[in-house]
Amino acid sequence: MKDTYSTDDENHKMPGKGISTLSVHAGEERFRYADSITTPIVQTSTYAFKNTEHIDAYTRRGEAHFEYGRYGNPTEKVAQDRLSAICGAEDCVVFGSGMSAITTTILALVKSKDHIVITDDAYKKTLEFCSAYLQRFGVDCTIVPFGDYEALEKAIRPETRFIFSESPTNPYLNIFDLERLRDLAKRYNLLTLIDSTFSTPFNQCPFDFGVDIVLHSATKYLAGHNDILAGAVLGKKELIEEIRALHKAIGGVIDPHCSYLLLRGLKTFALRMEQQNRSGLEVARFLENHPRIKRVYYPGLESHPQHEIAKAQMTGFGSVVSFDIDGDLDDAKVFLDKLKLCYIAPSLGGVETLITHPALVSYYTITREERYALGITDSLLRLAVGVENACDIISDLDQALQ
Ligand SMILES: *Cc1c(COP(=O)(O)O)cnc(C)c1O
C-alpha cells in the first residue's frame, strides 16, 4: 500500500545540483496542476477513490494514492522530498513542530527498559521530555555534561539505544565533536541522533560523520520567516519508515498551507544563510570588541573554545550570537528596552533580528542559584541575527549599549 505518488522517483531529488537549486526546485514534478509555477496547496483532509476497483488497486496492488490527511498530502510530500534533497538524506518526515519531530522520533526508537543518553545543554523541552516523560514508560535517561566525552562513554550500557545531542547548542553555541560521536557509536553499536537546527544543512552535514538521524526545528532557518512552526526528521529510509509509522498514529502533522509556507521559505534558504552567516560573524566581532560586553559566544570567533572543531565540521557558523553584558539584570533590561530595530522575542533563524534574555524568558520558574548552576546568568543575552543590513543591526545594538 503506497500513500504517496512519487516516493521512489529519485529525479525529484535532483542529484548533483547545488543547494540553491535544490532549495527552489527539489521535490517537485516539472509541470504541475494548471502548469502553476508554484507548488499548489492541496487544502484537503481526505482523498476520493474513483470506485471500488480503485480501492483494490490501492490496497492490494500498491497503486499510489493519498488516502487521508494524517497519512500524507501532496504539498507536504514536496516539502519532505525537498528537505531530503537539501540535507542529503534518503528520506524525511515533516511535522507540525520541531518538538513533534523530536518526541515522535524518540518514541519510535525506544521501548520499556531501554536506556538513552542525552547531553545536558540540549533544547530545554527535549531534555524535559527525555528526563521526565520517558521515565513513565520505563525508559531510563542519563544526562551527561556537554563536552565530557569520558562521561558520555561511561554512561553507555548494554541497553543503551541511542545518543542524542545537538550542535551548536543553545544558548552557548557549544560544538559537539561529531568525529568522536562517530567513533563511540561504532564501538558500541549505537544509533546517533543530532538536532542540527542551529547549524542547518547549509553549514553542516551530520550524515558525513555517520550520524543516523538528523532532526530540525524547521520553524527556524529552514522556513526562515518567523511565521510557521514545523519540524523534520531525516535519515535512512528504513529508520525513517519506523518514525513515519508512529507519526501516523500520534498525528503531529503539518497542514497543507503550512507545508506551502515551508516550501516558499526554503526557496531563499541558501541566500538567507549566506547573508546570516556573514552578518552573524560581523555582529559577533562588533560585540567582542565592545567595552560593555564581557564575553561573546559564537563558534566563528577564534575565542570560542571549540572554534577548531567548528571549523572542521561546519562551513559557516549561523547567526545566533550569545553574549554577557557587563552588569546585572537591570543593566540587561535597560539595554533590551533601548533597542529599536531588534525585537525582544524568542526563536531564531528568521528574517527579523530577535533577541532573548534566557534568564527572564526560559528560566524564570527556577531560582537564581539554580539558573547559575545551569550557567544561565542574569547578564546573558541571545541574539538571533536576521537578514536586515548588518550595519543597521550593529548601530541598533551600539545605541542601546550607550
Ligand atoms: C526551536 C527548537 C526546537 C523546537 O522546535 P519547535 O519548532 O519550536 O517545536 C528544538 N530544538 C532546537 C535546537 C530548537 O531551536
The ligand as an SDF file (V2000), in Angstrom:
LIG
                    3D

 15 15  0  0  0  0  0  0  0  0999 V2000
   13.1310   25.5940   18.4610 C   0  0  0  0  0  0  0  0  0  0  0  0
   13.9100   24.3650   18.6900 C   0  0  0  0  0  0  0  0  0  0  0  0
   13.2750   23.1380   18.9120 C   0  0  0  0  0  0  0  0  0  0  0  0
   11.7740   23.0030   18.9740 C   0  0  0  0  0  0  0  0  0  0  0  0
   11.1970   23.2720   17.7630 O   0  0  0  0  0  0  0  0  0  0  0  0
    9.6940   23.8620   17.6030 P   0  0  0  0  0  0  0  0  0  0  0  0
    9.5630   24.0280   16.1340 O   0  0  0  0  0  0  0  0  0  0  0  0
    9.6440   25.1360   18.3770 O   0  0  0  0  0  0  0  0  0  0  0  0
    8.7890   22.8370   18.1850 O   0  0  0  0  0  0  0  0  0  0  0  0
   14.0690   22.0250   19.0770 C   0  0  0  0  0  0  0  0  0  0  0  0
   15.4140   22.0950   19.0450 N   0  0  0  0  0  0  0  0  0  0  0  0
   16.0540   23.2660   18.8470 C   0  0  0  0  0  0  0  0  0  0  0  0
   17.5440   23.2760   18.8290 C   0  0  0  0  0  0  0  0  0  0  0  0
   15.3340   24.4320   18.6690 C   0  0  0  0  0  0  0  0  0  0  0  0
   15.9690   25.5890   18.4790 O   0  0  0  0  0  0  0  0  0  0  0  0
  1  2  1  0
  2  3  1  0
  2 14  2  0
  3  4  1  0
  3 10  2  0
  4  5  1  0
  5  6  1  0
  6  7  2  0
  6  8  1  0
  6  9  1  0
 10 11  1  0
 11 12  2  0
 12 13  1  0
 12 14  1  0
 14 15  1  0
M  END
$$$$
